[in-house]
Amino acid sequence: MLDRGKCNLLGINICAVDYEAAVNAIIQAAQQQRPFAVSALAVHGVMTGVLDREHCYRLNQLEMIVPDGQPVRWGLNLIHRVGLPDRVYGPNLTLKVCQAAAELDLPIFLFGGKAITLERLESNLKQKFPNIRIAGKMPSKFRTLNTTERDELISRIKDSGARITLAGIGCPRQEVWAYEFRNQLSMPVMAVGAAFSFHAGELDQAPAWMQNVGLEWLYRFGKEPVRLWKRYVFLNPAYLSLLALQACRLWTLKPSRGVQPTEEILYG
């Protein structure tokens, strides 16, 4: 198990951990029924915090951010010499947590996406992990919630008996959701992004060789060019430029630059 603690990468505290350490921390929080917000960030996720000081604050309040993308892992190894042998890929982390939850009889709640996606996801998870308990599921409304809807959602998740919530409503909305809901739910809240679509069989994953060399973004860009072109054309070069500046100690963004949000957004 490898856990080198939190490391500043462009002003975002990323946990230099491997899968075993991440799963262990999540399961312990589930057993103890305490708040524990988790996100797996690739370059796009890190850059959302760079470009938005309120979101920077939110991200740095999460208990654990793992290096989802190879360029994020490379950045940690380059700047902090943490020796991470692999990234902690969100979809894989999701499966590992589901496996551990099934073995320990910790019920899971699925939040986000479309109703049909959740049906397929639940079915596939039960095929893969026969002992898994899906305590409940609720699709996204694809809009912000009012306070009554927020309270109803919190009650629904808590009353289900769930000990872990998986939230799949896309970056950066799911990180905002994890930040805003984690204390009320008092359980691990995992922002898992495209893992819902991957494990529901609705979205293809990049070949392993592309993932290993950091080209997963290129595969996804080829699948969804209209939606993703701005993300990759602008953010990838910006990330590499800022990373070079931090590595050369010419300019470093600090986590303390974050500004606490004054209002809730309540994505739902």
Backbone hydrogen bonds, N-H to C=O, Kabsch-Sander energy under -0.5 kcal/mol:
donor,donor_aa,acceptor,acceptor_aa,energy
4,R,16,A,-3.2
7,C,14,I,-2.8
9,L,7,C,-0.5
9,L,12,I,-2.7
11,G,253,L,-0.8
12,I,9,L,-1.4
14,I,7,C,-2.8
14,I,12,I,-0.9
15,C,65,I,-3.4
16,A,5,G,-2.9
16,A,14,I,-0.5
17,V,15,C,-1.7
18,D,2,L,-1.7
22,A,18,D,-2.2
23,V,19,Y,-2.9
24,N,20,E,-2.4
25,A,21,A,-2.1
26,I,22,A,-2.1
27,I,23,V,-2.8
28,Q,24,N,-2.2
29,A,25,A,-1.9
30,A,26,I,-2.0
31,Q,27,I,-2.5
32,Q,28,Q,-1.9
33,Q,29,A,-0.7
33,Q,30,A,-0.5
34,R,29,A,-1.9
36,F,187,M,-1.3
38,V,189,V,-2.9
39,S,64,M,-2.0
40,A,191,A,-0.9
41,L,39,S,-0.6
41,L,66,V,-2.1
46,V,42,A,-2.2
47,M,43,V,-2.7
48,T,44,H,-1.5
49,G,45,G,-0.9
49,G,46,V,-0.7
50,V,46,V,-1.4
51,L,47,M,-2.4
52,D,48,T,-1.0
56,C,52,D,-2.4
57,Y,53,R,-1.8
58,R,54,E,-2.1
59,L,55,H,-2.9
60,N,56,C,-2.0
61,Q,57,Y,-0.6
61,Q,58,R,-1.5
62,L,58,R,-0.7
62,L,59,L,-1.1
64,M,37,A,-2.2
66,V,39,S,-2.6
68,D,41,L,-1.5
68,D,66,V,-1.3
69,G,41,L,-1.2
73,R,69,G,-2.0
74,W,70,Q,-3.2
75,G,71,P,-1.9
76,L,72,V,-2.1
77,N,73,R,-2.5
78,L,74,W,-2.7
79,I,75,G,-2.5
80,H,76,L,-2.3
81,R,77,N,-0.9
82,V,76,L,-0.6
88,V,67,P,-2.6
89,Y,87,R,-0.6
93,L,89,Y,-2.9
94,T,90,G,-2.5
95,L,91,P,-1.6
96,K,92,N,-2.3
97,V,93,L,-2.5
98,C,94,T,-2.4
99,Q,95,L,-2.5
100,A,96,K,-2.2
101,A,97,V,-2.8
102,A,98,C,-2.3
103,E,99,Q,-2.1
104,L,100,A,-1.8
105,D,101,A,-0.6
105,D,102,A,-0.6
106,L,101,A,-2.7
108,I,133,R,-2.6
109,F,164,I,-2.6
110,L,136,G,-2.2
111,F,109,F,-0.6
111,F,166,L,-2.9
112,G,138,M,-2.5
118,L,114,K,-2.1
119,E,115,A,-2.1
120,R,116,I,-2.2
121,L,117,T,-2.6
122,E,118,L,-2.8
123,S,119,E,-2.2
124,N,120,R,-2.5
125,L,121,L,-2.6
126,K,122,E,-2.2
127,Q,123,S,-1.7
128,K,124,N,-2.0
129,F,125,L,-3.1
132,I,129,F,-2.3
134,I,132,I,-0.6
135,A,108,I,-2.0
135,A,133,R,-1.0
136,G,108,I,-1.0
138,M,110,L,-2.4
140,S,113,G,-2.5
141,K,268,G,-3.5
145,L,266,L,-3.1
150,R,146,N,-2.4
151,D,147,T,-2.3
152,E,148,T,-2.2
153,L,149,E,-2.3
154,I,150,R,-2.5
155,S,151,D,-2.4
156,R,152,E,-2.4
157,I,153,L,-2.3
158,K,154,I,-2.5
159,D,155,S,-3.0
160,S,156,R,-0.9
161,G,158,K,-1.2
162,A,157,I,-0.9
163,R,107,P,-2.9
164,I,107,P,-1.2
165,T,188,P,-2.7
166,L,109,F,-3.0
167,A,165,T,-0.6
167,A,190,M,-3.4
168,G,111,F,-2.7
168,G,166,L,-0.5
174,Q,170,G,-2.9
176,V,172,P,-1.9
177,W,173,R,-2.5
178,A,174,Q,-2.5
179,Y,175,E,-2.3
180,E,176,V,-2.4
181,F,177,W,-2.2
182,R,178,A,-1.6
185,L,181,F,-1.9
186,S,182,R,-1.7
187,M,182,R,-0.6
189,V,36,F,-1.9
190,M,165,T,-3.0
190,M,188,P,-0.5
191,A,38,V,-3.1
191,A,189,V,-0.6
192,V,167,A,-2.4
192,V,190,M,-0.9
193,G,167,A,-0.8
195,A,192,V,-2.0
196,F,193,G,-1.3
198,F,194,A,-2.8
199,H,195,A,-2.9
200,A,196,F,-1.4
201,G,198,F,-1.2
202,E,197,S,-2.4
203,L,197,S,-1.3
210,M,207,P,-0.6
211,Q,207,P,-2.0
212,N,208,A,-2.6
213,V,209,W,-1.3
214,G,211,Q,-1.2
215,L,210,M,-3.3
216,E,210,M,-0.5
218,L,215,L,-0.5
219,Y,215,L,-1.5
220,R,216,E,-2.4
221,F,217,W,-2.5
222,G,218,L,-1.9
223,K,219,Y,-1.2
224,E,220,R,-2.5
228,L,224,E,-2.1
229,W,225,P,-1.8
232,Y,228,L,-1.9
233,V,229,W,-2.7
234,F,230,K,-1.8
235,L,230,K,-0.7
235,L,231,R,-1.3
236,N,231,R,-0.5
236,N,232,Y,-0.7
238,A,234,F,-1.5
239,Y,235,L,-2.7
240,L,236,N,-2.2
241,S,237,P,-2.2
242,L,238,A,-2.4
243,L,239,Y,-2.6
244,A,240,L,-2.1
245,L,241,S,-1.9
246,Q,242,L,-2.3
247,A,243,L,-2.8
248,C,244,A,-2.1
249,R,246,Q,-1.1
250,L,245,L,-2.7
251,W,245,L,-1.1
257,R,254,K,-2.1
258,G,255,P,-1.7
259,V,53,R,-1.6
268,G,143,R,-2.0
